[in-house]
Amino acid sequence: MIFYFSGTGNSLWVARRLAGLLGDRLVAIADAINSQSYSFELAPDESVGMVFPTYSWGPPPIVLAFMGKLKLQGYSQQSNYCYMVTTCGDDVGLSADIWRKSLPCPVTGDAAFSVQMPNNYILLPGFDVDAKNVEQSKLAAAVERVDYVARQIAARERVTDVVTGSWKRLKSSLLRAWFLRYAMSDCGFRADAAKCTSCGLCEKTCPVHNITLSNGTPQWHGSCTMCLSCIHRCPVRAIQYSTRTERKGRYHHSDSHRS
């Protein structure tokens, strides 16, 4: 069983590829939360995977909230294997440590992996999407990396194979604390009514139903996960965040449509 959360499709692509290689079933974390489904029955010897993007050098708050309520019926430390795979633009800091500490008792985190994917965070100064050649290089390398991770999972290796990067404690403590307190608000999102075509794609793809159309333009309602699906998927670039994103690029994985 693989639980996943994804906004622009990087983690969704990883989760789907792992599920195909390992013969596992997929569960969307956002869908489980929306339906208040937190209890799942495990088959004997079934592996439990969690795939999610890195948010400011840690797991997304929505993933941690889900984990806090998750109940895995039939779980045994002796027979079940639990792992995480986090996607990142560059490095993940102490994401593996945060994930392990947040697992519901008695689940233990047997393995942790990171997969570098194209950057998509564009809301703060100094952050932008990758150049096209870097994006394509990362996507090509990710295929081999995910295949390797799948082999490690199949063999039930107990490893921590992540790129922590430099200044990992500073990033995952002080900078992450600032980000979670001050940069998780949807107040900066706006839609240019002159550009917006009222296609509703932002409303449809928001994983937590935080967007509705009012008079044909999107409105945000304060429950944003900051997955950035809306701003990156808008086909006419009508959505901006304050004035910071007008000159910045957009990115979403080509295989990012949720089934």
N, C-alpha and C positions, 0 to 999 in steps of 0.2 A: 504494500500500500504506500502510495506516495502522496503526501499532502503538499500543495504548492500555492504560492501567492505570486502574482505577476501583474505588472501594469503595462509596460511597453512590449512585453512578449519575450524578453530574454530568458527569464526563469521558466516561463511556460514551455518554450522550446526545449530547454534542458530537461524539464520534467517529462515531456512527451518522449524525448529520445531515450531517456533512462527507462521509462515504462515499456517502450518497445523492445529494448535490448534485454530487459530483465523479466518481461512478462508480468508486470505489475499493474495494478489498478490505480487510477488517478482520482484524487479528491481535491476540489478547489476550496481553499480555506475560506475565501470570501463567501462562496455559496453555502458552506457549512455554517458560518456565522449568521448569514441572512436567514437561514432556516432553523437556527438554534439547534444544530446537530453537532453534538460534541462527543457522543459515545459511539465507538466503532469496535466491532468484533474482529479479532485477529485470528487467522488460521494458524494451526501449529507450525512453528518454524518460519512464519511470515516475517519479512523484513518491513521496517517502518522508516520511510524516508521523508525528509522535509526539505523542500526546495524553495528558495526565496531570494530576493535581491538584498544587497547590502545597503542599509540606510545609515549614513554617517557612521560607518565602521561598527555596525551592529545589526541585528535582525530588525525588521520593521515592527513597530508597535502592534500592528494588527496580528502579526504572527505570534508575538509574545502573549497577547491577550487570548488568542486561540489556544495556545499551549497551556495557559493557566486553567482552562476549563476542560481540556482534552481528557477523555477517559478511554483507555485501550483495554477492552475486555479480553481476557485470556493472555495478557502479556506475561512473559517469563524472561528474566534476565538470562536464563540458561538456553532458551530455545529461540528467542526473538532477537533480532539485530536492528539497531536504530542508528540512523546516520542523517547528516545534513549536507546539503550542497547549496552554497550561496554564490550568486553571480555578483560580479563587481567590475567596475571600470578599470581599477588598478589594484587596490589591496583592501583587506577586510578588517584590519586591526584585531581586536579581541572578540570577534563575532562568535567564534567557536566556544569560547569560555562563557559568554553571555547565554548562548543557546543551551549549553549543558546545564547551567545553573537554573534555567527556566523550565526544564523538562519536568513533567508531572511525575511525582513519586509513584512507583519505584522504577520508572524508566531511566535507563542510563544511555548516555550518548557514546556509542561505540566508535564512531568515525565521523570526521568532518572534512569536507572538501570545498575548494573554491574554484570557480571557473571564470576566467576573464572574458568579458563580453563588451560590446560597444557602450561607451558612456552615454547616459541620458539625462543626468541631472543638470539643469540649466537655470535654476531659479536664483542662485546667488552670484554675485560678481566673481569673476574668475573661473566659472564653471561653464562648459559648453560641450556639445557633442564632439565626437572625434572627427578628424578629417576623413574623407571617404576612403582613402587608401588604408588608413589605420583601422577603420571600421571593418573593411573587407578582410584584412589580415587577422583581426581578432575572431571574426566569424569562421574563417577557415581553420584556425588553430583550435577553436572550441570543439569542432567535430572530433578530432583526435583526443582531446582532453576528456570529453564526456565519455567516449568509448573506453578510455583508460579507467575513469572513475567507475564505470559500470562493471568492469572486470574486478576492480578492488571490492566493490560491494558484493558481487557474486561470490567472491572468495571469503567474504566476511572478515576482511582485514580490519584490525583495530588500529587506526592511524588518525593523525591530525595533519592533513595535507592541504594547508591553506597558505596564501601569501599574506602574512600579517602586515608587512610594510614597516617603515620606520616610524618612530614615535607612537607605537601602538597603544600604549597606556594613556598618553595624552589625548590621542584621537578618540579612543573608545570611552573615555571618562569625561574629561572637561569639554572637548569639542562636541561630543555626542550629547552631553547634557544640555549644552546651549542650543543645539539643533532641535532637540525634542521639545524644549520649552518655547523657543522663539521662531522656529522655522517650519512648524507643522500646521500652519494656519492656511485656510483657503481664501482668506480675505483679499489677497492680492490678485486673484483670478478675475479676469474681465473678458467680455466678448465684444468685438467691434460689430455693432449692428449693421454697419454698411457692408461688411464682408461676409457675415454669417449667412448661410443659406438655409438655416433651420433643418439641416439634415438629420439632427438628433443622434449623431454618432457618439458624441460625448456622453449623452445621457445613457445610451445603450451600453457603452463599454465601461462606464464607471462601476467598479466591482462592488461598491457599497451603496449604490443608489443615492449618492450625495448630490446628483445633478438632475434638475428638471428644466424643461423649457417653459419660459413664461413669455407670451407674445412672440414666440418663435426664437428666442435667444436663451442661452443657458444661464441658470442661476445655481450658485453653490450654497449649501445649507449647513456648513459648519462641522460636518462629520468626515472631512477629507482624510484619506490615508497618505496623501502626497505621492501617489504612484505615478502621477504625471501622464496617465493615459489620455486624458482629455486634450491637453495642450499638444502632445506629440501626434495624436491621430487626427486632429482637425484637418480636413483636406484642403482648406483655404486659408489656414493660419489666422483664423479670426480670433483665436483665444491667445491671450497674453497673460503674463504675471507681472503686475505693476508695469513699470517701463523697462524692466530688466531683460526681457526675452525678445524684444522686437527685432534685434539684429542677430539673434542666436539661431542655431540650427535646430532641426527636428529629427527624431529617430524613433522608429518602432520596428521590431523584428518582422520580416516579411511573412513568417509563419506564426502570426500572433493572434489569429482569430480563435476565440474560445468556442469550444464545441458545446 
